[in-house]
């Protein structure tokens, strides 16, 4: 069993992006952390042949089957249940619109052999950019999701942002959540997800993980900030693009994300 893997959930509309991500992993993955890919069943055979030769590729149904079909929610269900593969103790869940920009090592994700870092921060830089763009920072997605999820776990205190992705997740935490917490509630993952969804704009996988870890302290919590520089909005990129070059960003972040919700933009031109 691997101590750590890189896990990528993708589907055919994101294949061009995921190939760019995989190229960056091939270039910068200095500790040869294993790469695992999961693909929608109907798109499985459309992935480039060399992906099957270089990485381990699973159909989504080999991880879990779900009645939730909405694309964004669906992919969260898959990512949260990687522990069911029983191939790793920890994993870095990376979205297809991410690209590594410098060398990275196991030590970027793991404090020691057994303890992963946890992305857990106040994200004040994100709050700032929202206010700059005349968007209400109190209405940010992570805050709404946290307020609707936290009551299930009885936590209090600061409004933590457990993102952005890539997330570093421990399989034991997800297994305990399913085997203990959900069992006590007589629910499966879909049912819990839907219960939150009825309260909020949408449930958040990283909020569920972070708040459950905060409640149970199943592993030591060693907080870190964003692993990647994330440009959440085109307007944000327009403001910040001249502030730091890719060469400067490399000193601070492992990678960059230009979110796929501005997919019509030729995102690759930024590199």
C-alpha contacts under 8 A as a table, 3 or more apart, distances in Angstrom:
res1	aa1	res2	aa2	distance
1	X	86	X	7.44
1	X	87	X	5.03
1	X	88	X	5.13
1	X	89	X	7.18
2	X	5	X	6.75
2	X	87	X	6.11
2	X	88	X	4.37
2	X	89	X	6.34
2	X	90	X	7.90
3	X	88	X	5.56
3	X	89	X	5.03
3	X	90	X	5.94
3	X	113	X	7.56
3	X	114	X	7.53
4	X	33	X	6.86
4	X	34	X	7.50
4	X	88	X	5.96
4	X	89	X	6.21
4	X	90	X	4.77
4	X	91	X	5.19
4	X	92	X	7.47
4	X	106	X	7.66
5	X	33	X	5.76
5	X	34	X	5.03
5	X	35	X	5.88
5	X	36	X	6.90
5	X	88	X	6.68
5	X	90	X	6.68
5	X	91	X	4.79
5	X	92	X	6.28
6	X	33	X	6.72
6	X	34	X	6.19
6	X	35	X	4.81
6	X	36	X	6.09
6	X	91	X	5.73
6	X	92	X	4.84
6	X	93	X	6.32
6	X	94	X	7.12
7	X	35	X	6.11
7	X	36	X	4.91
7	X	37	X	5.85
7	X	38	X	7.74
7	X	91	X	6.35
7	X	92	X	5.82
7	X	93	X	4.90
7	X	94	X	6.13
8	X	35	X	7.74
8	X	36	X	6.35
8	X	37	X	4.82
8	X	38	X	6.28
8	X	93	X	6.09
8	X	94	X	5.29
8	X	95	X	6.15
8	X	96	X	6.88
9	X	37	X	5.89
9	X	38	X	4.82
9	X	39	X	6.18
9	X	75	X	6.91
9	X	78	X	7.60
9	X	79	X	6.89
9	X	93	X	7.93
9	X	94	X	7.51
9	X	95	X	6.70
9	X	96	X	7.30
10	X	14	X	6.31
10	X	15	X	7.04
10	X	18	X	7.20
10	X	37	X	7.34
10	X	38	X	6.23
10	X	39	X	5.23
10	X	40	X	7.15
10	X	95	X	7.66
10	X	96	X	6.42
11	X	14	X	5.66
11	X	15	X	6.42
11	X	39	X	5.39
11	X	40	X	5.59
11	X	43	X	6.29
12	X	15	X	5.15
12	X	43	X	5.79
12	X	46	X	7.17
12	X	47	X	7.49
13	X	16	X	7.62
14	X	17	X	5.33
14	X	18	X	6.16
14	X	96	X	6.52
14	X	97	X	7.97
15	X	18	X	4.96
15	X	19	X	6.10
15	X	47	X	7.32
15	X	96	X	7.90
16	X	19	X	5.35
16	X	20	X	6.60
17	X	20	X	5.19
17	X	21	X	6.34
17	X	96	X	5.68
17	X	97	X	5.76
17	X	98	X	7.99
18	X	21	X	4.86
18	X	22	X	6.04
18	X	96	X	4.75
18	X	97	X	6.94
19	X	22	X	5.02
19	X	23	X	6.12
20	X	23	X	5.14
20	X	24	X	6.39
20	X	99	X	6.91
21	X	24	X	5.17
21	X	25	X	6.30
21	X	96	X	6.58
21	X	97	X	7.29
21	X	98	X	6.06
21	X	99	X	4.81
21	X	100	X	6.94
22	X	25	X	4.94
22	X	26	X	6.14
23	X	26	X	5.12
23	X	27	X	6.34
24	X	27	X	5.07
24	X	28	X	6.12
24	X	99	X	6.08
24	X	100	X	5.32
24	X	101	X	7.03
25	X	28	X	5.29
25	X	29	X	5.26
25	X	99	X	7.92
25	X	100	X	6.44
26	X	29	X	5.89
27	X	103	X	7.77
28	X	100	X	7.08
28	X	101	X	7.51
28	X	102	X	5.83
28	X	103	X	4.26
28	X	104	X	5.98
29	X	32	X	5.37
29	X	33	X	6.64
29	X	103	X	6.20
29	X	104	X	5.59
29	X	105	X	6.60
30	X	33	X	7.86
30	X	103	X	6.28
30	X	104	X	6.04
30	X	105	X	5.82
31	X	104	X	7.58
31	X	105	X	5.36
31	X	106	X	6.44
33	X	105	X	7.87
33	X	106	X	7.12
34	X	55	X	7.58
35	X	55	X	5.72
35	X	56	X	6.73
36	X	55	X	6.14
36	X	56	X	5.05
36	X	57	X	5.95
36	X	58	X	7.70
37	X	55	X	7.23
37	X	56	X	6.30
37	X	57	X	4.72
37	X	58	X	6.18
38	X	57	X	5.74
38	X	58	X	4.74
38	X	59	X	5.60
38	X	60	X	5.61
39	X	43	X	6.47
39	X	44	X	5.49
39	X	57	X	7.42
39	X	58	X	6.37
39	X	59	X	5.17
39	X	60	X	5.59
40	X	43	X	5.35
40	X	44	X	6.05
40	X	59	X	6.00
40	X	60	X	5.35
40	X	61	X	7.87
41	X	44	X	5.19
41	X	59	X	5.13
41	X	60	X	5.98
41	X	61	X	6.77
42	X	45	X	7.56
43	X	46	X	5.30
43	X	47	X	7.07
44	X	47	X	5.99
44	X	59	X	6.33
47	X	51	X	6.97
48	X	51	X	5.65
48	X	52	X	7.49
49	X	52	X	5.56
49	X	53	X	6.76
50	X	53	X	4.82
50	X	54	X	6.08
51	X	54	X	5.26
51	X	55	X	5.65
51	X	56	X	7.89
51	X	57	X	7.56
52	X	55	X	5.59
52	X	56	X	6.33
52	X	57	X	6.13
53	X	56	X	7.89
58	X	62	X	6.37
58	X	63	X	7.76
59	X	62	X	5.42
59	X	63	X	7.40
60	X	63	X	5.46
60	X	64	X	6.46
60	X	65	X	7.38
60	X	78	X	6.68
61	X	64	X	5.03
61	X	65	X	5.16
62	X	65	X	7.86
62	X	85	X	7.76
63	X	78	X	6.77
63	X	81	X	6.61
63	X	82	X	6.24
63	X	84	X	6.16
63	X	85	X	6.09
64	X	78	X	6.52
64	X	81	X	6.86
64	X	84	X	7.80
66	X	69	X	7.45
66	X	74	X	7.58
66	X	77	X	7.50
66	X	190	X	6.80
67	X	190	X	7.28
68	X	73	X	7.05
68	X	74	X	5.66
68	X	190	X	7.01
69	X	73	X	7.34
69	X	74	X	5.46
70	X	73	X	5.51
70	X	74	X	5.57
71	X	74	X	5.01
71	X	75	X	6.25
72	X	75	X	5.53
72	X	76	X	6.67
73	X	76	X	5.24
73	X	77	X	6.63
73	X	202	X	7.74
73	X	203	X	7.80
74	X	77	X	5.28
74	X	78	X	6.67
75	X	78	X	5.14
75	X	79	X	6.29
76	X	79	X	5.14
76	X	80	X	6.15
76	X	204	X	7.72
76	X	205	X	5.95
77	X	80	X	5.35
77	X	81	X	6.56
77	X	189	X	7.83
77	X	190	X	7.77
77	X	205	X	7.75
78	X	81	X	5.52
78	X	82	X	6.78
79	X	82	X	5.77
79	X	93	X	7.02
80	X	83	X	7.72
80	X	174	X	6.94
80	X	205	X	6.67
81	X	84	X	5.79
81	X	174	X	7.15
82	X	85	X	5.73
82	X	86	X	7.81
82	X	171	X	7.48
83	X	86	X	5.54
83	X	87	X	7.45
83	X	88	X	7.20
83	X	89	X	7.73
83	X	171	X	4.94
83	X	172	X	7.61
83	X	174	X	6.96
83	X	175	X	6.69
84	X	175	X	7.98
85	X	88	X	7.94
86	X	89	X	7.99
88	X	91	X	7.03
88	X	171	X	7.33
89	X	170	X	6.15
89	X	171	X	5.36
89	X	172	X	7.09
90	X	116	X	7.21
90	X	168	X	7.20
90	X	169	X	5.65
90	X	170	X	4.37
90	X	171	X	5.48
91	X	168	X	5.81
91	X	169	X	5.43
91	X	170	X	6.54
91	X	171	X	7.49
92	X	109	X	7.75
92	X	166	X	6.20
92	X	167	X	5.52
92	X	168	X	4.53
92	X	169	X	6.35
93	X	165	X	7.06
93	X	166	X	5.38
93	X	167	X	5.22
93	X	168	X	6.48
93	X	169	X	7.50
94	X	98	X	6.91
94	X	165	X	6.20
94	X	166	X	4.63
94	X	167	X	6.93
95	X	98	X	5.86
95	X	165	X	6.98
95	X	166	X	6.93
97	X	257	X	5.83
97	X	258	X	6.39
97	X	259	X	6.06
97	X	260	X	5.92
98	X	255	X	6.93
98	X	256	X	5.93
98	X	257	X	4.56
98	X	258	X	7.18
99	X	255	X	5.39
99	X	256	X	5.52
99	X	257	X	6.41
100	X	103	X	7.95
100	X	254	X	5.69
100	X	255	X	3.95
100	X	256	X	6.51
101	X	246	X	7.76
101	X	250	X	6.18
101	X	253	X	7.96
101	X	254	X	5.91
101	X	255	X	4.72
101	X	256	X	7.02
102	X	250	X	5.93
102	X	254	X	5.74
102	X	255	X	6.93
103	X	254	X	7.41
104	X	108	X	6.51
104	X	254	X	6.75
105	X	108	X	5.49
105	X	109	X	7.61
106	X	109	X	5.59
106	X	110	X	6.02
107	X	110	X	4.98
107	X	111	X	6.36
107	X	112	X	7.49
108	X	111	X	7.89
109	X	116	X	5.89
109	X	117	X	5.76
109	X	168	X	6.80
110	X	113	X	6.80
110	X	114	X	7.45
110	X	115	X	5.80
110	X	116	X	4.10
110	X	117	X	5.55
111	X	114	X	7.73
111	X	115	X	5.53
111	X	116	X	5.59
111	X	117	X	5.95
111	X	222	X	7.74
112	X	115	X	5.40
112	X	116	X	7.22
115	X	219	X	6.95
115	X	220	X	6.86
116	X	168	X	6.74
116	X	169	X	7.37
116	X	170	X	7.06
116	X	222	X	7.58
117	X	168	X	6.68
117	X	221	X	6.99
117	X	222	X	5.09
117	X	223	X	6.00
117	X	224	X	6.46
118	X	162	X	7.68
118	X	167	X	7.63
118	X	168	X	6.05
118	X	169	X	7.40
118	X	221	X	6.31
118	X	222	X	5.70
118	X	223	X	4.87
118	X	224	X	5.97
119	X	161	X	7.87
119	X	162	X	5.25
119	X	163	X	5.85
119	X	164	X	7.73
119	X	167	X	6.44
119	X	168	X	6.86
119	X	223	X	5.66
119	X	224	X	4.96
119	X	225	X	5.65
119	X	226	X	6.68
120	X	160	X	6.12
120	X	161	X	5.64
120	X	162	X	4.51
120	X	163	X	6.74
120	X	210	X	7.68
120	X	223	X	5.18
120	X	224	X	5.90
120	X	225	X	6.28
121	X	160	X	5.56
121	X	161	X	5.27
121	X	162	X	6.56
121	X	163	X	7.83
121	X	223	X	7.20
121	X	224	X	6.97
121	X	225	X	5.75
122	X	158	X	7.83
122	X	159	X	6.83
122	X	160	X	5.37
122	X	161	X	5.68
123	X	126	X	5.36
123	X	127	X	6.50
123	X	161	X	6.43
124	X	127	X	4.86
124	X	128	X	6.08
125	X	128	X	5.04
125	X	129	X	6.38
126	X	129	X	5.25
126	X	130	X	6.27
127	X	130	X	5.26
127	X	131	X	6.41
127	X	137	X	5.10
127	X	140	X	7.98
128	X	131	X	5.20
128	X	132	X	6.19
128	X	137	X	7.57
129	X	132	X	4.87
129	X	133	X	6.19
129	X	236	X	6.82
130	X	133	X	5.12
130	X	134	X	6.27
130	X	135	X	4.85
130	X	136	X	6.45
130	X	137	X	5.57
131	X	134	X	4.88
131	X	135	X	5.31
131	X	136	X	6.21
131	X	137	X	6.09
132	X	135	X	7.40
133	X	235	X	7.57
133	X	236	X	7.84
136	X	139	X	5.44
136	X	140	X	7.12
137	X	140	X	5.42
138	X	143	X	6.85
139	X	143	X	6.60
139	X	144	X	6.38
140	X	143	X	5.41
140	X	144	X	6.38
141	X	144	X	5.16
141	X	145	X	6.02
141	X	201	X	7.82
142	X	145	X	5.14
142	X	146	X	5.95
142	X	161	X	6.08
142	X	204	X	7.70
142	X	207	X	7.56
143	X	146	X	5.06
143	X	147	X	6.17
143	X	159	X	6.66
143	X	160	X	7.93
143	X	161	X	7.49
144	X	147	X	5.26
144	X	148	X	6.36
144	X	200	X	6.80
144	X	201	X	7.54
145	X	148	X	5.27
145	X	149	X	6.00
145	X	200	X	6.30
145	X	201	X	7.39
145	X	202	X	6.90
145	X	203	X	5.98
145	X	204	X	6.17
145	X	207	X	7.01
146	X	149	X	5.09
146	X	150	X	5.62
146	X	159	X	7.06
146	X	160	X	7.72
146	X	207	X	6.16
147	X	150	X	5.64
147	X	151	X	7.35
148	X	151	X	6.71
148	X	196	X	6.69
148	X	199	X	6.32
148	X	200	X	6.10
149	X	152	X	5.89
149	X	153	X	7.54
149	X	196	X	6.54
149	X	203	X	7.65
149	X	207	X	7.27
149	X	208	X	6.84
149	X	211	X	7.90
150	X	153	X	5.45
150	X	154	X	6.19
150	X	155	X	5.92
150	X	156	X	7.69
150	X	211	X	6.52
151	X	154	X	5.07
151	X	155	X	6.94
153	X	211	X	6.82
153	X	212	X	6.58
153	X	215	X	6.28
154	X	215	X	7.44
155	X	211	X	7.22
155	X	214	X	7.43
155	X	215	X	6.43
161	X	164	X	7.64
161	X	207	X	7.46
162	X	167	X	7.88
162	X	206	X	5.62
162	X	207	X	5.92
162	X	210	X	5.97
163	X	166	X	7.37
163	X	167	X	6.48
163	X	206	X	6.51
163	X	226	X	6.94
164	X	167	X	7.04
164	X	226	X	6.26
164	X	228	X	7.94
164	X	230	X	7.62
165	X	226	X	7.68
165	X	227	X	7.61
165	X	228	X	7.56
166	X	227	X	6.68
166	X	228	X	7.28
167	X	206	X	7.28
169	X	173	X	7.78
169	X	209	X	7.77
170	X	173	X	5.55
170	X	174	X	6.93
171	X	174	X	5.25
171	X	175	X	6.10
172	X	175	X	5.01
172	X	176	X	6.00
172	X	218	X	7.96
173	X	176	X	5.19
173	X	177	X	6.14
173	X	209	X	7.48
173	X	212	X	7.80
173	X	213	X	6.73
173	X	218	X	6.56
173	X	219	X	7.91
174	X	177	X	5.01
174	X	178	X	6.36
174	X	209	X	7.09
175	X	178	X	5.23
175	X	179	X	5.88
176	X	179	X	5.07
176	X	180	X	5.37
176	X	181	X	6.94
177	X	180	X	5.68
177	X	181	X	4.96
177	X	182	X	6.26
177	X	212	X	7.25
178	X	181	X	5.98
178	X	182	X	5.06
178	X	183	X	6.60
178	X	188	X	7.41
178	X	189	X	7.08
179	X	182	X	6.35
179	X	183	X	5.65
180	X	183	X	5.18
180	X	184	X	6.04
181	X	184	X	5.33
181	X	185	X	6.50
182	X	185	X	4.97
182	X	186	X	6.00
182	X	187	X	5.18
182	X	188	X	6.21
182	X	189	X	7.26
182	X	192	X	7.67
183	X	186	X	4.83
183	X	187	X	6.10
183	X	188	X	7.51
184	X	187	X	7.78
187	X	190	X	7.99
187	X	191	X	5.84
187	X	192	X	6.39
188	X	191	X	5.42
188	X	192	X	6.49
189	X	192	X	5.27
189	X	193	X	6.08
190	X	193	X	5.08
190	X	194	X	6.11
191	X	194	X	5.13
191	X	195	X	6.16
192	X	195	X	5.04
192	X	196	X	6.50
193	X	196	X	5.41
193	X	197	X	6.14
193	X	203	X	6.37
194	X	197	X	4.73
194	X	198	X	6.18
194	X	203	X	7.93
195	X	198	X	5.39
195	X	199	X	7.01
196	X	199	X	5.25
196	X	200	X	6.24
196	X	202	X	7.29
196	X	203	X	5.66
197	X	200	X	5.24
197	X	201	X	6.55
197	X	202	X	4.94
197	X	203	X	5.28
198	X	201	X	7.99
200	X	203	X	6.62
204	X	207	X	5.26
204	X	208	X	6.31
205	X	208	X	5.23
205	X	209	X	6.28
206	X	209	X	5.10
206	X	210	X	5.91
207	X	210	X	5.06
207	X	211	X	5.84
208	X	211	X	5.44
208	X	212	X	6.01
209	X	212	X	5.27
209	X	213	X	6.09
210	X	213	X	5.14
210	X	214	X	6.07
211	X	214	X	4.90
211	X	215	X	6.12
212	X	215	X	5.02
212	X	216	X	6.12
213	X	216	X	5.21
213	X	217	X	5.25
213	X	218	X	6.31
213	X	219	X	7.52
213	X	221	X	7.95
214	X	217	X	5.59
214	X	221	X	7.85
217	X	220	X	6.35
217	X	221	X	7.11
226	X	229	X	6.91
226	X	253	X	7.69
227	X	253	X	5.65
227	X	254	X	5.84
227	X	255	X	7.11
228	X	253	X	5.14
228	X	254	X	5.55
228	X	255	X	4.62
228	X	256	X	5.11
228	X	257	X	6.69
229	X	249	X	7.62
229	X	253	X	6.18
229	X	255	X	6.33
229	X	256	X	4.73
229	X	257	X	6.18
230	X	256	X	5.89
230	X	257	X	4.71
230	X	258	X	6.29
230	X	259	X	7.39
231	X	234	X	7.22
231	X	236	X	6.32
231	X	237	X	5.85
231	X	256	X	7.84
231	X	257	X	6.09
231	X	258	X	5.16
231	X	259	X	6.47
232	X	236	X	6.86
232	X	237	X	7.98
232	X	258	X	6.79
232	X	259	X	5.80
233	X	236	X	5.09
233	X	237	X	6.52
233	X	259	X	7.38
233	X	262	X	7.73
234	X	237	X	5.10
234	X	238	X	6.25
234	X	262	X	7.12
235	X	238	X	5.02
235	X	239	X	6.39
236	X	239	X	5.17
236	X	240	X	6.11
237	X	240	X	5.08
237	X	241	X	5.26
238	X	241	X	5.75
239	X	242	X	7.43
240	X	243	X	5.24
240	X	244	X	7.34
241	X	244	X	6.54
241	X	245	X	7.47
242	X	245	X	7.00
244	X	247	X	7.90
244	X	248	X	5.75
244	X	249	X	6.36
245	X	248	X	5.14
245	X	249	X	6.19
246	X	249	X	4.91
246	X	250	X	6.14
246	X	271	X	7.69
247	X	250	X	5.30
247	X	251	X	7.20
248	X	251	X	5.53
248	X	252	X	7.30
249	X	252	X	5.30
249	X	253	X	5.83
250	X	253	X	5.40
250	X	254	X	6.42
250	X	255	X	7.24
253	X	256	X	7.50
258	X	262	X	7.79
258	X	267	X	6.84
259	X	262	X	6.28
259	X	263	X	7.54
260	X	263	X	4.74
262	X	265	X	5.85
263	X	266	X	7.34
263	X	267	X	7.18
266	X	269	X	5.86
267	X	270	X	6.06
268	X	271	X	5.91
